[in-house]
């Protein structure tokens, strides 16, 4: 109960730009209600683009998803994301499929085209969106979202399927599509130990079949939650799904530093470069290198006495924070550790004339300059 209240509080306070509006659909021949949640930074950051999450069953899933995103974004573990919810009062009609062919039919076929041909183009034309799309649903709508995987070039990059009601042959068709995917794709599904019995068997079979897929482009996670029901699993699954999809987005943690970075023999800066290239290539996000990540790589370099790598780190600093003292500080530190006090003093002096950043201050640069200058005088 406390977690639910926290989620609702965050969604109401942080997503200050949450609006509900009518959307006239030619495909459906009716007007539907959609809810749009814009990140708090949207208006103040005019050059930033954001991933999109399409939430089916928005009438009860929007707030849990927005709350989880807001909490994760507060700690910079998750990226700020544009959330688009589709309110579905007649969800079974929206998600109808042919019981023999196992494909969308009647209203379901129209609803499929509404999402792909009307709603997504509308959102991407109106808002600054990154080329990364997620879709999420629960039971009936979770099963329906899998139809987007049937296309040769699926329009979504990530799928969050919570206790899905699967259409005929889905447990076989989905693994086949995932196996043949040429681009990175994230797929998450969850089931509860207290789930509806007739739903569980095909879900478990689908999990079994996906685990046989050998495709480096696939990032798959399956959760089976104990002491949960068909409905309570939602609050357990949403954070797990988001942290699976955006695992590479997170800043360098203490465990990542100790287990993956500081143990390297070399290539510390290359590790940092690859981390942010992954953000760009897999998630479509252009994120400046975080200061804490700079400091983590710097610490690993110093611990391993790989001082020459500070030169390359300075190049990245200059690219990401060109008006700050960070790049010259890294060069000054390199020359200091290599025993060239004269060049170190020059770099620290230059750094003192540039903008402060993080814990780097002008007073600190003056002190560094004086220390290095004193060494040159003694010589």
Backbone torsions as a table, in degrees:
resi	resn	phi	psi	omega
1	UNK	NA	-43.5	179.0
2	UNK	-61.7	-39.8	-179.5
3	UNK	-64.3	-41.7	179.9
4	UNK	-60.7	-44.2	179.6
5	UNK	-63.4	-39.3	178.3
6	UNK	-62.6	-44.3	179.3
7	UNK	-59.5	-46.7	-179.0
8	UNK	-65.5	-38.7	179.4
9	UNK	-63.9	-45.4	-179.8
10	UNK	-63.7	-42.0	-177.5
11	UNK	-65.2	-32.2	-179.2
12	UNK	-81.1	-31.3	-174.0
13	UNK	-93.2	-38.2	-175.1
14	UNK	-86.4	-40.9	177.0
15	UNK	-82.1	72.5	-176.2
16	UNK	-69.1	-12.4	-176.6
17	UNK	-110.4	35.9	177.2
18	UNK	-80.9	122.5	-179.0
19	UNK	-134.7	151.5	174.7
20	UNK	-117.4	133.9	-176.0
21	UNK	-143.4	156.1	175.1
22	UNK	-80.0	144.4	178.7
23	UNK	-128.7	114.6	179.8
24	UNK	-82.3	118.2	-176.9
25	UNK	-107.9	122.1	174.9
26	UNK	-72.9	-34.5	-179.7
27	UNK	-63.5	-43.5	-178.0
28	UNK	-85.6	-19.8	-177.2
29	UNK	69.8	30.2	-179.0
30	UNK	-159.3	169.9	177.0
31	UNK	-99.6	128.1	-179.9
32	UNK	-112.4	154.9	179.0
33	UNK	-95.7	125.1	176.7
34	UNK	-121.6	150.6	177.7
35	UNK	-117.4	130.3	-177.8
36	UNK	-119.6	126.1	176.3
37	UNK	-112.6	112.8	177.2
38	UNK	-95.7	140.3	177.4
39	UNK	-57.9	152.0	-177.6
40	UNK	-60.1	-28.2	-176.6
41	UNK	-86.4	-1.0	-168.9
42	UNK	-55.8	-50.8	-176.1
43	UNK	-74.1	-27.1	-176.6
44	UNK	-90.2	-2.2	-176.5
45	UNK	-131.9	71.5	-168.7
46	UNK	-67.0	-10.6	179.6
47	UNK	-101.6	-4.3	-174.8
48	UNK	-88.5	139.4	175.4
49	UNK	-110.5	153.4	-172.2
50	UNK	-129.1	144.2	172.3
51	UNK	-63.6	163.3	178.2
52	UNK	-116.2	135.7	169.9
53	UNK	-118.2	119.4	173.2
54	UNK	-93.5	119.2	-178.0
55	UNK	-107.5	113.5	171.2
56	UNK	-79.1	162.2	-174.8
57	UNK	53.1	43.6	-176.0
58	UNK	-59.4	-25.9	-176.6
59	UNK	-59.0	-23.9	175.8
60	UNK	-131.9	-8.3	179.8
61	UNK	-99.8	-18.5	-175.2
62	UNK	-60.9	-51.9	-175.9
63	UNK	-63.5	-43.8	175.9
64	UNK	-59.7	-39.9	178.7
65	UNK	-68.8	-44.6	-178.7
66	UNK	-65.6	-37.4	178.0
67	UNK	-63.5	-43.7	179.0
68	UNK	-64.1	-42.4	178.6
69	UNK	-64.4	-42.6	-179.1
70	UNK	-64.2	-41.4	178.6
71	UNK	-64.5	-46.2	179.6
72	UNK	-64.6	-38.1	179.8
73	UNK	-69.2	-31.6	178.3
74	UNK	-58.7	-39.1	179.4
75	UNK	-94.0	5.1	-179.2
76	UNK	61.5	29.3	174.0
77	UNK	-88.9	-26.0	179.0
78	UNK	-127.5	147.4	178.3
79	UNK	-77.3	148.7	171.1
80	UNK	-60.8	139.6	-171.3
81	UNK	-138.6	142.4	172.5
82	UNK	-81.1	121.6	-179.6
83	UNK	-106.6	128.6	179.9
84	UNK	-121.0	113.7	-178.7
85	UNK	-103.1	138.5	176.1
86	UNK	-108.8	113.6	178.2
87	UNK	-75.2	129.9	-173.5
88	UNK	-129.7	96.8	177.9
89	UNK	-81.0	-23.6	177.9
90	UNK	-122.2	64.6	-173.4
91	UNK	-63.2	-34.8	-179.8
92	UNK	-64.9	-37.1	177.2
93	UNK	-68.0	-45.0	179.3
94	UNK	-57.1	-34.2	-171.5
95	UNK	-108.6	22.4	-177.7
96	UNK	-66.8	145.9	178.7
97	UNK	-144.2	159.5	178.6
98	UNK	-71.5	125.8	-174.8
99	UNK	-71.0	-15.2	178.7
100	UNK	-97.0	-53.9	-177.4
101	UNK	-78.6	-23.1	179.7
102	UNK	70.4	34.4	-180.0
103	UNK	-127.0	156.6	179.7
104	UNK	-55.6	140.1	179.9
105	UNK	-141.4	160.5	177.7
106	UNK	49.7	-123.6	-178.5
107	UNK	-62.3	-32.6	179.9
108	UNK	-62.1	-39.9	178.3
109	UNK	-66.1	-38.4	178.6
110	UNK	-69.3	-38.4	179.6
111	UNK	-65.9	-37.8	176.2
112	UNK	-58.9	-47.9	-179.5
113	UNK	-69.0	-31.5	176.6
114	UNK	-60.3	-45.6	-179.4
115	UNK	-67.0	-49.9	-173.9
116	UNK	-75.1	-39.5	-171.7
117	UNK	-99.5	-15.0	-177.8
118	UNK	-122.9	-55.6	-172.7
119	UNK	-66.8	-51.2	-179.0
120	UNK	-60.9	-47.6	177.2
121	UNK	-59.0	-37.1	179.0
122	UNK	-62.6	-47.4	-178.8
123	UNK	-65.2	-42.9	-175.8
124	UNK	-74.6	-23.3	174.8
125	UNK	-80.7	-30.7	-174.4
126	UNK	-88.9	-32.1	-173.4
127	UNK	-121.5	162.3	177.9
128	UNK	-82.7	104.1	-175.5
129	UNK	-115.0	142.7	172.6
130	UNK	-83.9	157.8	-178.3
131	UNK	-78.7	53.7	178.1
132	UNK	-141.6	117.6	-174.8
133	UNK	-120.5	137.0	178.3
134	UNK	-122.8	147.7	173.0
135	UNK	-132.6	141.6	-176.3
136	UNK	-139.3	148.3	177.7
137	UNK	-161.4	174.6	-176.4
138	UNK	-134.1	134.3	-175.2
139	UNK	43.8	-100.7	-176.8
140	UNK	-58.5	-46.8	-177.7
141	UNK	-73.5	-27.5	176.2
142	UNK	-66.6	-38.9	175.7
143	UNK	-67.0	-40.7	-177.4
144	UNK	-63.0	-39.7	-175.6
145	UNK	-61.1	-21.1	179.1
146	UNK	-67.3	-20.0	179.0
147	UNK	-61.9	-26.5	179.1
148	UNK	-67.5	-21.1	176.7
149	UNK	-74.1	-19.2	-175.9
150	UNK	-71.5	-19.5	179.2
151	UNK	-71.1	152.1	179.5
152	UNK	-63.1	-36.7	176.7
153	UNK	-122.7	84.4	-176.4
154	UNK	-56.4	139.3	-176.1
155	UNK	-82.1	-11.8	178.7
156	UNK	-108.1	146.5	178.6
157	UNK	-93.3	-23.5	-175.9
158	UNK	-142.8	143.7	-174.9
159	UNK	-130.0	127.0	179.0
160	UNK	-117.3	106.4	-172.5
161	UNK	-113.8	106.0	-174.3
162	UNK	-101.7	110.4	-179.0
163	UNK	45.8	63.5	-171.9
164	UNK	-74.0	147.1	167.2
165	UNK	-92.9	105.4	-171.1
166	UNK	-84.6	139.0	174.6
167	UNK	-74.0	162.5	178.9
168	UNK	-53.1	136.0	177.1
169	UNK	70.8	4.3	-179.2
170	UNK	-64.2	-34.6	-178.8
171	UNK	-65.5	-16.5	176.6
172	UNK	-103.6	-37.7	-176.2
173	UNK	-71.1	-40.5	-178.1
174	UNK	-61.9	-49.8	178.3
175	UNK	-57.8	-36.3	178.9
176	UNK	-63.7	-43.2	179.3
177	UNK	-66.9	-40.7	179.3
178	UNK	-66.0	-36.3	-179.7
179	UNK	-66.4	-29.9	-176.0
180	UNK	-96.3	0.6	-178.0
181	UNK	-66.0	132.6	-179.9
182	UNK	-96.3	-14.9	179.8
183	UNK	-115.1	162.9	-179.5
184	UNK	-59.7	134.4	179.8
185	UNK	-141.9	136.7	179.9
186	UNK	-110.1	131.3	-178.8
187	UNK	-135.7	123.4	-179.8
188	UNK	-127.0	135.4	171.6
189	UNK	-142.6	153.5	-176.4
190	UNK	-140.3	152.9	176.0
191	UNK	-142.1	157.6	179.8
192	UNK	-108.8	150.6	177.5
193	UNK	-66.1	-27.6	176.9
194	UNK	-98.4	26.6	-175.7
195	UNK	-73.1	169.3	177.2
196	UNK	-63.8	125.4	-168.9
197	UNK	-59.9	-43.3	-175.3
198	UNK	-72.2	-13.7	174.6
199	UNK	-82.6	-33.9	-169.0
200	UNK	-66.0	-41.3	-174.5
201	UNK	-58.7	-51.9	178.0
202	UNK	-66.5	-30.6	177.5
203	UNK	-64.1	-45.7	-179.9
204	UNK	-67.3	-34.3	176.9
205	UNK	-67.6	-40.0	177.4
206	UNK	-61.9	-44.2	178.4
207	UNK	-59.9	-44.4	179.2
208	UNK	-59.0	-42.2	-177.8
209	UNK	-72.9	-38.3	179.4
210	UNK	-65.6	-35.3	-179.1
211	UNK	-67.6	-12.6	175.2
212	UNK	-87.8	-9.7	-178.2
213	UNK	-73.3	131.5	175.9
214	UNK	-114.1	97.3	-178.2
215	UNK	-152.4	114.2	-177.8
216	UNK	-64.0	-18.6	179.9
217	UNK	-77.6	-13.7	-176.8
218	UNK	-94.1	129.5	171.8
219	UNK	-116.0	106.2	-172.2
220	UNK	-119.1	140.7	175.5
221	UNK	-142.6	136.5	177.9
222	UNK	-127.1	132.9	177.8
223	UNK	-121.5	135.4	171.0
224	UNK	-121.1	109.7	-171.7
225	UNK	-93.1	132.5	176.7
226	UNK	-83.6	153.6	176.1
227	UNK	55.7	37.5	178.8
228	UNK	-132.4	161.7	177.6
229	UNK	-110.9	179.0	178.0
230	UNK	-56.8	-29.9	-176.5
231	UNK	-98.5	-38.2	-176.7
232	UNK	-71.7	-20.7	-179.5
233	UNK	-61.6	-22.2	-176.2
234	UNK	-57.0	-46.9	-177.4
235	UNK	-71.3	-22.1	174.5
236	UNK	-79.9	-38.2	-170.9
237	UNK	-79.0	-36.4	-173.3
238	UNK	-56.8	-51.0	178.5
239	UNK	-60.5	-40.0	179.3
240	UNK	-60.9	-41.9	-179.6
241	UNK	-64.8	-46.4	-177.1
242	UNK	-66.8	-38.7	179.8
243	UNK	-73.8	-24.0	172.1
244	UNK	-68.3	-50.0	-175.6
245	UNK	-64.3	-40.9	-174.2
246	UNK	-106.9	28.8	-179.9
247	UNK	-57.9	-39.4	-178.0
248	UNK	-75.3	-11.0	-180.0
249	UNK	-76.9	-29.7	-172.3
250	UNK	-58.3	145.9	173.3
251	UNK	-62.5	164.2	177.5
252	UNK	-62.6	122.9	180.0
253	UNK	-93.4	170.2	179.0
254	UNK	-63.7	-36.0	179.1
255	UNK	-71.3	-39.6	176.8
256	UNK	-63.0	-40.5	178.8
257	UNK	-62.0	-48.1	-174.6
258	UNK	-76.9	-31.7	-174.2
259	UNK	-94.6	-25.9	-173.9
260	UNK	-120.0	-28.2	-170.8
261	UNK	-102.0	-57.8	-173.4
262	UNK	-65.8	-20.0	179.9
263	UNK	-81.3	-7.7	178.4
264	UNK	-67.9	152.4	175.2
265	UNK	-84.1	-32.2	179.2
266	UNK	-163.5	-174.8	177.3
267	UNK	74.9	29.7	-179.0
268	UNK	-66.1	-43.5	179.4
269	UNK	-70.3	-35.3	176.7
270	UNK	-60.5	-36.6	177.5
271	UNK	-60.6	-44.7	179.6
272	UNK	-63.8	-44.0	179.6
273	UNK	-60.7	-45.5	-178.8
274	UNK	-64.0	-38.1	-179.9
275	UNK	-58.5	-44.5	-177.7
276	UNK	-81.6	-23.5	172.2
277	UNK	-66.9	-36.2	177.3
278	UNK	-63.0	-41.1	176.9
279	UNK	-57.6	-41.0	-178.1
280	UNK	-74.4	-46.7	-173.5
281	UNK	-74.9	-42.1	-175.2
282	UNK	-92.0	-33.4	-175.5
283	UNK	-109.4	-7.6	179.0
284	UNK	67.3	25.9	-175.8
285	UNK	-110.8	133.9	175.1
286	UNK	-103.2	100.7	-174.9
287	UNK	-116.9	125.3	174.9
288	UNK	-59.5	145.2	179.1
289	UNK	-62.7	124.6	-177.5
290	UNK	-66.9	147.1	179.2
291	UNK	-61.8	-39.5	179.3
292	UNK	-63.1	-32.7	177.2
293	UNK	-71.4	-36.4	172.7
294	UNK	-57.4	-47.9	-176.0
295	UNK	-65.8	-34.8	178.7
296	UNK	-65.8	-44.6	179.5
297	UNK	-67.5	-40.3	176.7
298	UNK	-58.9	-43.9	179.9
299	UNK	-62.7	-40.0	179.0
300	UNK	-66.3	-39.6	177.8
301	UNK	-62.4	-46.1	-178.6
302	UNK	-66.1	-41.5	-178.7
303	UNK	-63.2	-35.6	-178.1
304	UNK	-96.0	4.3	178.3
305	UNK	55.5	34.7	178.0
306	UNK	-94.6	57.1	-167.3
307	UNK	-60.5	-30.1	-178.7
308	UNK	-61.7	-24.3	-179.2
309	UNK	-70.2	-15.1	177.6
310	UNK	-64.8	-25.2	176.4
311	UNK	-62.5	-47.0	179.8
312	UNK	-68.5	-34.6	177.0
313	UNK	-65.5	-35.6	177.9
314	UNK	-64.9	-35.2	177.8
315	UNK	-61.9	-42.7	178.9
316	UNK	-66.9	-39.0	178.5
317	UNK	-62.4	-41.7	-179.3
318	UNK	-66.2	-34.1	179.6
319	UNK	-72.7	-39.0	-175.0
320	UNK	-87.9	-33.8	-177.5
321	UNK	-135.5	66.7	-171.3
322	UNK	-64.4	-24.2	-178.6
323	UNK	-93.7	-1.6	-176.9
324	UNK	-96.5	171.4	179.6
325	UNK	-85.3	1.8	-172.1
326	UNK	-59.8	-48.1	-176.7
327	UNK	-62.7	-46.8	-179.4
328	UNK	-67.7	-31.9	175.5
329	UNK	-62.8	-44.9	-179.7
330	UNK	-62.4	-39.5	177.8
331	UNK	-67.4	-41.2	177.2
332	UNK	-60.8	-41.6	179.1
333	UNK	-64.6	-39.0	178.7
334	UNK	-61.9	-49.9	-179.1
335	UNK	-64.7	-35.8	177.5
336	UNK	-61.0	-46.4	-178.2
337	UNK	-70.9	-27.4	178.4
338	UNK	-85.0	-2.9	175.2
339	UNK	87.7	14.7	178.6
340	UNK	-102.1	83.2	-174.5
341	UNK	-64.2	-33.5	-178.0
342	UNK	-63.7	-50.1	179.5
343	UNK	-67.8	-35.1	177.9
344	UNK	-62.0	-44.0	179.5
345	UNK	-60.7	-41.1	179.8
346	UNK	-62.0	-43.4	-179.2
347	UNK	-68.1	-40.8	179.3
348	UNK	-67.1	-34.8	178.2
349	UNK	-65.7	-44.4	177.9
350	UNK	-62.9	-41.5	-179.6
351	UNK	-59.7	-35.3	-177.7
352	UNK	-65.4	-16.5	-179.1
353	UNK	-93.8	-3.4	-176.5
354	UNK	-106.1	177.6	-175.1
355	UNK	-69.8	139.7	174.9
356	UNK	-68.3	153.7	-179.6
357	UNK	-153.2	133.3	-179.8
358	UNK	57.7	-128.8	178.9
359	UNK	-93.5	8.9	178.1
360	UNK	-90.2	119.3	-176.9
361	UNK	-122.4	164.5	177.3
362	UNK	-62.4	-41.6	178.9
363	UNK	-59.7	-38.4	178.6
364	UNK	-64.7	-41.6	179.7
365	UNK	-67.8	-38.5	176.7
366	UNK	-61.1	-43.6	-179.7
367	UNK	-64.2	-41.4	178.2
368	UNK	-63.6	-42.7	179.1
369	UNK	-60.8	-46.6	179.8
370	UNK	-60.8	-41.2	179.6
371	UNK	-62.4	-45.5	-178.7
372	UNK	-70.1	-37.9	179.5
373	UNK	-63.6	-38.4	179.5
374	UNK	-63.3	-32.7	179.2
375	UNK	-70.6	-35.2	179.1
376	UNK	-71.7	-32.8	178.2
377	UNK	-67.0	-43.3	-180.0
378	UNK	-59.6	-35.9	179.9
379	UNK	-72.0	NA	NA
